[in-house]
Structure formats: C-alpha cells, structure tokens
Amino acid sequence: MANPNLAQTAAVVRRTLGTLTAATLCCALVMTTSARAGVAVVRDAEIETLLKDYATPVLKAAGFKANRVQIVLVNDPSFNAFVDGQRIFINTGALTAATVPNEIIGVIAHEAGHLEGGHQQRLREQIATARTMTIVGSLLGAGAIAAGSIAGSSGGSQAGGAIITAAPSMAQRNLLSYRRSEEMNADQAAARYLNATKQSIRGMLTTFERFSQSLSLSGVQVDQYQVSHPLPRERIALLEELARKSKYFDAQDPKQLNDRHQMMRAKIAAYSGGAAAVARLFSKDRGSLAARYGDAIATDLSGNSAASLQKLDALIKEQPKNPYFHEFRGEVLIKLRKSDAAIDAFAKAAKYDSARSPLIRARLGFALVASGKPANMGRAIDELRASLQSEPENFNAYRHLSQAYGLSGDIGNAELIMAEGNFRAGNPREAKVFAARALQKLPKGSPGARRANDILTIGK
C-alpha cells in the first residue's frame, strides 16, 4: 500500500498550481494541457488587432518579434492575464475594466517580463524542487517514526509525524515565495519596456491600486505566504519608486488608440451583458461612438437585427471606412438571410482592414458559401484558402472550405479538407476517416492523394 504522506507530493503541486491559476493580482503561469482545457478562447478581428498594436512595441523592447508571441483573448470576467508558451492570455474582464489603453499595455508589458525572464521553465524547476522537498521530508519523517519505534520512544514517532506534516507546507510556501519574487521581477522589466517605448507606468499603478482597494473593501485578511503574487501595496510602492525615475510618467495614450479602446470595451460589454451593460459602462457618455456601437451590437444580440442594421448604417455614415462596422453589418445581414448584401459588407470590411485579418477573410468566404450559389464557390475557396494560409488553425474555416468544395462538386477535396482540419485540431481518428474517404475519390498520385495518405499513415 502506498504511503499516504508521499501522496501529498502531488497534492502540493496541484494546490500551488491552483493558487497560481486563481490569483487575481495579475497573472499566473498555466503549465499543463489540463489547465488550458478550461480556458474559453474568444476570437475577434477588431480586438485581436488592437491588442497586437498594444503589444508590438513592448515585445520589441523585450527582445521578441511580435509575430512570435500570440495574444489570446479569454472569455472570463475577472481582471487577469497569464502566459503559456509563446502566448499571452488576457481576460475580457481586464479589457472592460481598463479605462484607458495604458492599463492593458502595462499588463502586456508585465507578461512580456515573464516571457523574457524564462519564468515558465524556472517554475517547472521549482515545482520539481518542491516535489523533492516533500519526498525527502516524508522519508525523513518515516525514518524518525521507525527509529522511535525501535527505541520504544513515542516522542520520536511524534517528531516524525511532525516532519511529514510540515514537508508539504514548507514546499508550498517556498514555491509561492519564489513566485512572488518572479512577479516583482516582471514588474521591473515592464517598467523598462514602458520607458523604452516612451509610455507611462501610470496604467500599472492604477491596476494595482484597484486591487488594493478591492482587498480593503472585502475585509479579508490576506496571508502573504498563501498568495503567489506580492500584495498590491508592496507592488505599488515599487512602481511608485520606478515612476519617480521615469520621464514618461505623464505620457498620454494617442486619441485614436483610446477611441479604439472604448470601441473594444463596448463590444465586450454588449456580448457579455447586453444593452444594460453598455449603458452602465458609458453612463457618462451615452452619445459617444463607442456607446452607440455597443448598443447596435446589443440590439442585434437581443434578436432585433433589423433595428441593429439601421444603427450600424448610421455609424457607417460617420466612419465609412471602419472595417469592423462593415464586418458586424455582414454578420447581421447573414442573420437576415440577405446573402448578397452580406458578401458586399464583408468584402468592404476586408478592403478597409489594414491589418489583413484572416478572420475577416474567413467570414467573407463563409458568406459566399452561405449564399448557396455554385457561381460563388470559386471565390469562396480562394478567400478561405487565403485565410487558412495566414492562420492554419481555424477549424471553422476548414469546415466552410469543405462545404465550398462540396457545393462545387469536388467531393474528394471536400473530404481532404475535413481530414486536414481534424488533423490540425488534434482529432486523429476523425482525420483518418476523412482521409480514407478522400483517398478513394482523388486521382492516384495527385498532391491531394499524397496528403491524404500522409494523414492515414501518421501515428502508425
């Protein structure tokens, strides 16, 4: 029978990772696939483009190429962010709570500090150390118990029990202490990046002051040894010191960037809480473009797509080249079953989108497929293939591309595309089923047949 005290080793690591993941003071390192499985990722061309624009100068200052680090949006109302691999995850709650771009830029800078510091790999090493400490402590305790029993001493046995009990707690506290030092290092790195890009540290201060206030109002006594991040007041003191040395503390976000930030907040509020959430968020400026944008989105989500279309048309009159107004207009028109008008709206969105988002091209391809017209399928295939070339992990784009091939009469490639999509999505069984079907229909020796055969043989 296994020693139950040795089993505490895994429990220490699980509890510690749970504390890190649940931490609300800024970020947590998600280490395992099982932890990532609970992350609800949100995709949106407008928000992703804005976050990339926030991140690019900061990542450059940290020594990264912007296209090597992905910013991922997480559907979660709490103010949080974390890193995993070469990705920075940011909660929707952080984006709506941040009143100005600089607050989110500060969060991204902090996460970039974790990436530059290699904190994920070091955390793995610390977890291994914590595991070793627990095992050694358990073995020492077991040895003390055995020695006490041989000597006939109950005191020795009690001491051994105390060592076993203390080992997991000591390992956890040492690991959390290490995590707190990492957070302070990431804060200092963030301040360097912000100074290098001539941006203010004020946003980071605002964030930690918010956390400090929320802890004070909760009336909760916080044990600093049981949290993975320094207490807000500690971090505020450090940032205030760094701020005094920065000549960019009073730097302001450009107006255009701030306008885009408010549009992002309006969109998230509309999706998360409807018209009421938008009204609360913009209670002091309900006539602003962002407030009206959020209201138009909320109107459609409430089921009144026709009224939403009228509101969007009014917005487009003010900003005729805003790609995201046209993009959402396309979504509304799809619901209203006006496929030709939807195609036109998405085409305009793609035309005016300077970021060339593969998501918008994929939606244009979808609108062409949704028309059901064989004459549109060639164009749909071109748009969806172009989208997948830029972003080969978009499973929905594979589905729509397969439909386009099917509607054009090319069943072999329709099956192959579903095989490819399932293969990239990590569904090997489904991928092989579609690959086998494709292989029966594609010309022998063709590139498509060779790819289908590759999918069938991988993993054998």
C-alpha positions in Angstrom: 0.0 0.0 0.0 1.4 3.4 -0.9 2.4 5.8 1.9 -0.4 8.4 2.1 2.1 11.0 3.1 4.1 10.5 0.0 0.9 11.1 -2.0 0.9 14.6 -0.6 3.7 15.4 -3.1 1.3 15.7 -6.0 -1.3 17.5 -3.8 1.3 20.2 -3.0 1.9 20.8 -6.7 -1.8 20.7 -7.5 -2.7 23.2 -4.7 0.2 25.5 -5.7 -0.8 25.5 -9.4 -4.4 26.1 -8.3 -3.3 29.1 -6.3 -1.3 30.5 -9.2 -4.1 30.0 -11.7 -6.7 31.5 -9.5 -4.6 34.5 -8.5 -6.3 37.8 -9.2 -3.4 40.2 -8.7 -2.1 40.0 -12.3 -1.1 36.7 -13.9 -0.5 33.1 -13.4 1.6 30.6 -15.4 -0.6 27.9 -16.8 1.6 24.8 -17.0 -0.4 21.9 -18.2 -2.7 20.9 -21.0 -5.4 20.1 -18.4 -5.2 23.6 -17.0 -5.5 25.1 -20.5 -8.6 22.9 -21.3 -10.7 25.2 -19.1 -9.7 28.3 -21.0 -12.6 29.6 -23.1 -10.9 31.4 -26.0 -12.7 34.3 -27.8 -11.8 35.2 -31.4 -12.5 38.7 -32.8 -10.6 40.5 -35.5 -11.1 44.0 -34.0 -9.9 43.1 -30.5 -7.0 40.9 -31.7 -5.7 43.7 -34.0 -5.9 46.3 -31.2 -4.1 44.0 -28.7 -1.4 43.3 -31.3 -1.0 47.0 -31.8 -0.6 47.4 -28.0 1.9 44.6 -27.7 4.2 45.1 -30.7 6.4 47.9 -29.4 6.5 46.4 -25.9 7.5 43.0 -27.2 10.2 44.6 -29.4 11.6 46.3 -26.3 11.6 42.9 -24.6 13.6 41.4 -27.5 10.8 39.5 -29.1 9.4 39.6 -32.7 5.7 40.5 -32.5 4.7 37.6 -34.8 6.4 35.1 -32.5 4.2 35.9 -29.5 0.4 35.4 -29.8 -2.1 37.5 -27.8 -5.1 35.3 -26.9 -8.4 36.6 -25.6 -10.1 34.6 -22.8 -13.8 34.8 -22.0 -13.6 35.5 -18.3 -15.0 38.5 -16.4 -12.1 38.6 -13.8 -9.2 41.0 -14.2 -6.4 38.6 -15.1 -3.7 37.7 -17.6 -1.1 34.9 -17.9 1.5 33.4 -20.2 1.8 29.9 -21.6 4.4 29.0 -24.1 4.8 31.9 -26.5 1.2 33.2 -25.8 -0.1 35.9 -23.6 -3.7 35.3 -22.5 -5.8 38.3 -21.4 -9.3 38.1 -19.9 -12.2 40.0 -21.3 -12.8 41.3 -17.8 -9.4 43.0 -17.8 -10.2 44.7 -21.1 -13.5 46.1 -19.9 -12.2 47.2 -16.5 -9.3 49.1 -18.0 -10.5 52.6 -18.7 -7.5 53.5 -20.9 -5.1 51.6 -23.2 -2.1 52.2 -21.0 -3.6 49.9 -18.3 -3.7 47.0 -20.7 -0.3 47.9 -22.2 1.1 47.7 -18.7 -0.4 44.2 -18.2 1.1 43.1 -21.5 4.5 44.6 -20.5 4.3 42.6 -17.2 3.6 39.4 -19.1 6.4 40.1 -21.5 8.6 40.3 -18.4 7.7 36.8 -17.6 8.5 35.6 -21.1 11.8 37.4 -21.2 12.7 36.1 -17.7 12.0 32.5 -18.7 9.8 32.2 -15.7 7.8 29.2 -17.1 10.8 27.0 -17.3 12.1 28.1 -13.9 8.7 27.5 -12.4 8.9 23.9 -13.7 12.2 23.6 -12.0 10.8 25.0 -8.7 7.9 22.5 -8.9 10.4 19.7 -9.3 12.3 21.1 -6.2 9.1 21.3 -4.2 8.3 17.7 -5.1 11.8 16.6 -4.0 11.5 18.5 -0.7 8.2 16.8 0.0 9.5 13.4 -0.7 12.7 14.0 1.4 10.6 15.4 4.2 8.3 12.4 4.1 11.2 10.0 4.1 12.9 11.7 7.0 9.7 11.7 8.9 9.2 8.0 8.2 12.8 7.4 9.3 12.2 9.2 12.6 9.0 7.2 13.2 10.9 3.9 12.6 13.8 5.0 14.8 11.4 6.0 17.6 9.5 2.7 17.3 12.7 0.7 17.5 13.8 2.7 20.6 10.4 2.4 22.1 10.1 6.2 22.2 6.7 7.8 21.5 8.4 11.2 21.3 10.4 10.1 18.3 7.3 8.9 16.5 5.5 12.2 17.2 8.5 14.1 15.8 8.5 12.0 12.7 4.8 12.8 12.2 5.5 16.5 12.6 8.2 16.3 9.9 5.9 14.5 7.5 3.1 17.1 8.1 5.4 20.1 7.7 7.1 18.9 4.5 4.2 19.7 2.1 3.6 23.1 3.7 7.2 24.1 3.6 7.4 23.1 -0.1 4.3 25.1 -0.9 5.5 28.2 0.9 8.9 28.1 -0.7 7.3 27.8 -4.2 4.9 30.6 -3.5 7.7 32.8 -2.2 9.6 32.1 -5.5 6.5 33.1 -7.4 6.3 36.4 -5.6 9.9 37.3 -6.5 9.1 36.5 -10.1 6.2 38.9 -10.1 8.3 41.7 -8.7 11.0 41.0 -11.4 8.3 41.1 -14.1 7.1 44.5 -12.8 10.6 45.9 -13.0 11.0 44.5 -16.5 7.7 46.0 -17.5 8.8 49.4 -16.3 11.9 49.1 -18.5 9.8 48.3 -21.6 7.4 51.1 -21.0 10.3 53.6 -20.6 12.0 52.2 -23.7 8.8 52.8 -25.7 8.1 56.2 -24.1 5.0 55.1 -22.4 3.7 55.7 -18.9 3.9 53.4 -15.9 0.7 55.1 -14.6 -1.5 52.3 -16.0 0.2 49.6 -13.9 -0.1 51.8 -10.8 -3.9 52.2 -11.5 -4.3 48.5 -11.8 -2.6 47.7 -8.5 -4.4 50.5 -6.7 -7.6 48.9 -7.9 -6.6 45.6 -6.5 -5.5 47.1 -3.2 -8.9 48.9 -2.9 -10.8 45.7 -3.7 -8.9 43.8 -1.0 -9.5 46.6 1.6 -13.3 46.7 0.8 -13.6 42.9 1.1 -12.5 43.0 4.7 -10.4 39.9 4.1 -7.1 39.3 6.0 -4.6 38.1 3.4 -1.8 35.8 4.4 1.1 36.9 2.1 2.5 33.4 2.3 -0.6 31.9 0.8 -0.7 34.0 -2.4 1.6 33.7 -5.4 1.8 37.5 -6.0 3.1 40.3 -3.8 0.4 42.2 -2.0 -0.8 45.2 -4.1 0.6 47.8 -1.6 4.0 46.2 -1.9 3.9 46.4 -5.7 2.5 50.0 -5.6 5.5 51.1 -3.5 7.9 49.5 -6.0 6.1 51.0 -9.1 5.9 54.5 -7.4 9.6 54.4 -7.0 10.1 53.4 -10.6 7.6 56.0 -11.7 9.5 58.8 -10.0 12.5 57.9 -12.1 10.5 57.8 -15.4 10.3 61.0 -17.5 7.3 59.4 -19.4 5.0 59.1 -16.4 2.7 61.9 -17.7 2.6 60.5 -21.3 -0.9 60.1 -22.6 -2.3 57.5 -25.0 -3.0 58.8 -28.5 -6.6 59.8 -29.0 -7.1 57.3 -31.9 -5.8 54.5 -29.7 -8.1 55.5 -26.9 -11.1 55.6 -29.2 -10.4 52.1 -30.4 -10.0 51.0 -26.8 -13.5 52.3 -26.0 -15.0 50.5 -29.0 -13.4 47.3 -27.8 -14.9 47.8 -24.3 -18.3 48.5 -25.8 -18.2 45.3 -27.9 -17.2 43.1 -25.0 -19.9 44.7 -22.8 -22.6 44.1 -25.4 -21.7 40.4 -25.8 -21.3 39.8 -22.0 -24.2 41.9 -20.6 -26.3 43.3 -23.4 -27.6 46.8 -23.7 -27.8 47.3 -19.9 -24.0 46.6 -19.6 -23.2 49.0 -22.4 -25.4 51.7 -20.8 -23.6 51.2 -17.4 -20.2 51.3 -19.0 -20.9 54.6 -20.9 -23.3 56.1 -18.4 -21.5 59.5 -18.6 -21.2 59.5 -22.4 -24.1 57.5 -23.9 -23.9 59.5 -27.2 -20.3 58.5 -27.9 -19.5 56.5 -31.0 -18.4 53.6 -28.8 -21.6 53.6 -26.8 -23.7 53.6 -29.9 -21.5 50.8 -31.4 -22.1 48.7 -28.3 -25.8 49.5 -28.4 -26.0 48.4 -32.1 -24.4 45.1 -31.3 -26.6 44.5 -28.2 -29.7 45.3 -30.3 -28.8 42.5 -32.7 -27.9 40.1 -30.0 -31.3 40.7 -28.4 -33.0 39.5 -31.6 -33.8 42.8 -33.3 -31.4 42.5 -36.3 -33.4 44.9 -38.4 -33.1 47.7 -35.9 -29.4 46.9 -35.4 -28.8 47.3 -39.1 -30.3 50.8 -39.0 -28.0 51.7 -36.1 -25.0 50.3 -37.9 -25.8 52.2 -41.1 -25.8 55.4 -39.1 -22.4 54.6 -37.7 -21.0 53.8 -41.1 -22.1 57.2 -42.3 -19.8 58.7 -39.7 -16.9 56.3 -40.4 -17.4 54.8 -43.8 -14.0 53.1 -43.8 -14.2 51.4 -40.4 -13.8 47.7 -41.3 -15.4 46.5 -38.1 -18.6 48.3 -38.7 -18.9 46.6 -42.1 -17.8 43.3 -40.6 -20.6 43.3 -38.0 -23.0 44.6 -40.6 -22.2 41.5 -42.6 -23.0 39.3 -39.6 -26.4 41.0 -39.2 -27.2 40.6 -42.9 -26.3 36.9 -42.7 -29.0 36.5 -39.9 -31.5 38.4 -42.1 -30.7 36.0 -44.9 -29.5 38.7 -47.2 -26.5 36.9 -48.6 -25.6 39.2 -51.4 -25.6 42.2 -49.1 -23.6 40.3 -46.5 -21.0 39.4 -49.1 -20.7 43.0 -50.1 -20.3 44.1 -46.4 -17.6 41.5 -45.7 -15.8 42.5 -48.9 -15.7 46.1 -47.7 -14.5 45.0 -44.3 -11.7 43.1 -45.9 -10.9 46.1 -48.2 -10.6 48.6 -45.4 -8.9 46.2 -42.9 -5.3 47.4 -43.0 -4.3 44.5 -40.6 -5.5 42.0 -43.2 -7.1 39.8 -40.5 -7.6 36.2 -41.7 -10.7 36.1 -39.6 -12.4 38.7 -41.8 -11.4 36.9 -45.0 -12.8 33.7 -43.5 -16.1 35.4 -42.8 -16.2 36.6 -46.4 -15.6 33.1 -47.5 -18.4 31.9 -45.2 -20.8 34.5 -46.6 -20.1 33.3 -50.1 -20.7 29.7 -49.1 -23.9 30.6 -47.3 -25.3 32.1 -50.5 -25.5 28.5 -51.8 -24.8 29.7 -55.3 -22.3 27.5 -57.2 -21.0 30.6 -59.1 -19.7 31.9 -55.7 -17.8 28.8 -54.7 -14.6 29.5 -56.6 -14.3 32.9 -54.9 -15.2 31.3 -51.6 -12.4 28.7 -52.0 -9.9 31.4 -52.8 -10.9 33.5 -49.7 -10.9 30.6 -47.3 -7.6 29.2 -48.6 -6.0 32.6 -48.2 -7.4 32.8 -44.7 -6.0 29.4 -43.8 -2.6 30.2 -45.3 -2.3 33.0 -42.7 -4.0 31.1 -39.9 -3.9 27.3 -40.4 -5.6 26.5 -37.1 -9.1 27.9 -37.8 -11.2 24.8 -37.8 -14.4 26.7 -38.8 -12.6 27.9 -42.0 -11.8 24.2 -42.8 -15.5 23.3 -42.4 -16.6 26.1 -44.7 -13.9 25.4 -47.2 -15.0 21.8 -47.3 -18.6 23.0 -47.9 -17.4 25.2 -50.8 -15.7 22.2 -52.5 -18.8 20.1 -51.9 -21.1 22.7 -53.5 -18.8 23.0 -56.4 -18.9 19.2 -57.0 -15.3 18.4 -55.8 -16.1 15.8 -53.2 -12.6 14.4 -53.0 -11.1 17.8 -51.9 -14.1 18.4 -49.6 -13.2 15.2 -47.7 -9.5 16.0 -47.8 -10.1 19.5 -46.3 -12.1 17.9 -43.4 -9.2 15.5 -42.9 -6.7 18.3 -42.7 -8.9 20.4 -40.4 -9.4 17.5 -37.9 -5.7 16.6 -38.1 -4.7 20.2 -37.1 -7.5 20.3 -34.5 -6.0 17.2 -32.8 -8.7 14.8 -33.8 -6.6 12.0 -35.4 -9.4 9.4 -35.6 -11.8 11.7 -37.5 -8.9 12.9 -39.6 -8.1 9.4 -40.8 -11.8 8.6 -41.6 -12.0 11.7 -43.9 -8.5 10.9 -45.3 -9.6 7.4 -46.2 -12.7 8.8 -48.0 -10.7 11.4 -49.8 -8.2 8.8 -51.0 -11.0 6.8 -52.7 -12.0 9.9 -54.7 -8.8 11.8 -55.5 -6.7 10.9 -58.5 -3.9 8.5 -57.6 -0.5 10.2 -57.2 -2.1 13.7 -57.0 -0.8 16.1 -54.3 -4.2 15.7 -52.5 -4.0 11.9 -52.6 -0.4 12.0 -51.2 -1.5 14.3 -48.3 -4.5 12.0 -47.6 -2.1 9.1 -47.4 0.3 11.0 -45.1 -2.6 11.7 -42.7 -3.5 8.0 -42.8 0.0 6.8 -42.0 0.9 9.3 -39.3 1.0 7.7 -35.9 1.0 4.1 -37.2 
